[in-house]
């Protein structure tokens, strides 16, 4: 599903105009992105939890040469589905 399809479903279920629905969806996504950039946890009951975690530095291999490479630590967004989502 892409953002355009989400906007269409918001239009159909809410009766809002296309512009209002698009603005609502984009506002929600921008708000979630900025919260994650600040390191905040987003919990949507019945859906799941988004949170930023730091991955440790680790050793990897270049698949072409077999050379050992150190992969630096970095932050990543993790999603953990809620109970309702796990039962799908």
Secondary structure, 3 states (H helix, E strand, C coil): CCHHHHHHHHHHHHCCCHHHHHHHHHHHHHHHHHHHHCCCCEEECCCEEEEEEEECCEEEECCCCCCEEEECCEEEEEEEECHHHHCC
